[in-house]
Amino acid sequence: MIHIAKRKEMPLPQALAIRLGAIVAALVACGVITAIATGLNPVDVYAAMVKGAFGTPRKVWILLQELAILLCVSLALTPAFRMRFWNLGGEGQILVGGLAAASCMIILGNRLPNALLIPLMFVSSACAGALWALLPALFKARWNTNETLFTLMMNYVATQLVAFFVIVWEVPKGSGNIGIINQSTEAGWLPQVGGYKYLLNILLVAILTVIMHIYLAYSKHGYEISVVGESPNTARYVGIKVEKVIVRTLLLSGAICGFAGLLLVGGTAHTITTTIAGGRGFTAVMVAWLAKFNPITMVASSLLLVFMSCGAGEISTAFGLNHSFGDILTGIILFFIIGCEFFITYRIVFSKKEGERDV
Amino acid sequence: MFDLVSFIPRAVAQGIPLLFGSTGEIITEKSGNLNLGIPGVMYVGAISGVIGSFMYEHSFADPTQMNAVLAVLIPLVCCLLGSLLMGLLYCFLTVTLRANQNVTGLAMTTFGVGFGNFFGGSLIKLTGAEVPSIALSATSRLFRTTLPFADSTGWFGKVFLSFGFLAYLAIIIALVAAFVLNRTRVGLHLRAVGEDPATADAAGIDITRYKYITTCLGCMIAGLGGLYYVMDYANGVWSNDAFGDRGWLAIALVIFTIWHPEVSIPASILFGGLYIIYLYIPTGTNLAVKELYKMLPYVVTIVVLVFSSLRNKRENQPPESLGLPYFREDR
């Protein structure tokens, strides 16, 4: 007789060991699948992935930059998730944030000095992202509208909005893309720190990570978020205004997503396309969940996913495989990690005889 | 002049993958599982069918010599099998291992879309076939075989008879799903599982079995949508990412129809129409406005979602336990 019971709490080393075991098992499974599907030696494939992610200083910088952006989006979604508000609209919030930054660069680029323009870009992209999250939040708070589906739909509204403005601003007309904005003047481009193109983004996100950790773990707001997430009724009972917490948290969540959009547009790409968010809004959901919504462990989980995608790029060039192979491997690893959570939360009890259950 | 006779068949052709996807997702959600992996499942269904058909078509020197029944059955079975495996995976993780449904679904979408694009992009290389691209025109011709009289009955034939068999199958499946959900004991039990699994459990309904069977069936139905897209709509030509965001649109449709498969039939055709209406609205040289028209299906969905929650009618709500895992001892 098999019986499943909830664990009290597993000590951290043991929980980490289970997760590590799951990742190892996943890598083995990926290796077997690679060998079957492509006939390649899986060890070579993994070696190529490591080389693709860490091979040259340039590649490490790209990895860190990707890590910073993904981490930023994950941090943005975290407060909402802690409240059990499933913000799947990261993608759209990044896009409108980027759009706001790009519009500042295009419209005001040659009229304002950078010292004024860049703060304005910060404010406008944060506001745009916040607005995109505010709509679902208001309806959730007031009428309990399903936020998962609402935020999901907002993504595509944002995509089309960006598509609209891309055609309005396209250079040259008819090309279907904007090209690098303010290439000659570099107006609205975020400054480079110490001559490294990506360093500013990385530093900003590192600071954000620490702030977010303090906000969630030690502030009154963070406490309220946790209570609302655990039980809205308890929250009401102790006098927390649940509606207010939902709206406030989502404003924060959307604003940080918008900020990620700014980093992408102002910091690295200097242009805007409909695919600039690159699915990060969705990947970040998994990153945040893998880290159990803890900002510090999120660094590790986003590193894992960024490594997979950077490594996959190398596989595709080295072995002539389609670059989607990385998505398959990422998917398999995720399945294993998702599955192993069961063994952390629950324990399986094998009773000797039927009816003789231990409690 | 708005050409309705040419518009409707195109709207239907756009709508059928959505109809498959939304019917599958509706019955899945009725069991309390919010499967956000549907876009991935549809990719897997499509590519599984393509792989099966590709192998079969290329075992002949001359594809016209294929056995017509086998040429249809092989992709169909492969597609169902591929989507079934995805369904089983989802159920194993969310029902047996009680994992978070949103995360599992998103991981399945990452995996499924990657799986589709990988095999779509590398099938030729992997099998060593000497063709420039995956074009299963012989198989596609069989899938596109229309009803007789389609050409000889003028506008009537064009609007009602000019589709391949999968299109009619989609409508039949939606009607059957509606009947089973609302008129049979199995449907009643299923709805009970989705609304309140604890109560259903107390009434002696096997929650795990219901969730497994409906989710897997739902995935198989959704997978057919992917197959329809490749074999019928795209003339058997696979191109990466061509299926696009239709999977998410199918999930949107579930809300739009307020969880009614029979409503999904006209609704998916309407969405199919909204999806391509920008081609029919004269905007002159202003291409940008077309992009705004493409927003319509999503905006309409949001409006319906908001209205159904505003009115707060009990029969128009999502299943009560949607998205929550069930653990008997966790009450």
Interface residues (C-beta under 8 A of the other chain):
Chain A: I4 A5 K6 A37 T38 W86 L88 F139 W143 N144 T145 N146 T148 L149 F150 L152 M153 M154 N155 Y156 V157 Q160 L161 A163 F164 F165 V166 I167 V168 G279 F282 T283 V285 M286 W289 G320 L321 N322 S324 F325 G326 D327 I328 T330 G331 I332 L334 F335 I338 G339 E341 F342 T345 Y346
Chain B: L34 L36 L89 F92 L93 L97 R98 A99 N100 N102 V103 T104 L106 A107 M108 T109 T110 F111 G112 V113 G114 F115 G116 N117 F118 G120 G121 S122 K125 L126 N240 D245 W248 I251 A252 I255 L287 A288 V289 E291 L292 K294 M295 Y298 V299 T301 I302 L305 V306 S309 L310 N312 P318 G323 F327 E329 D330
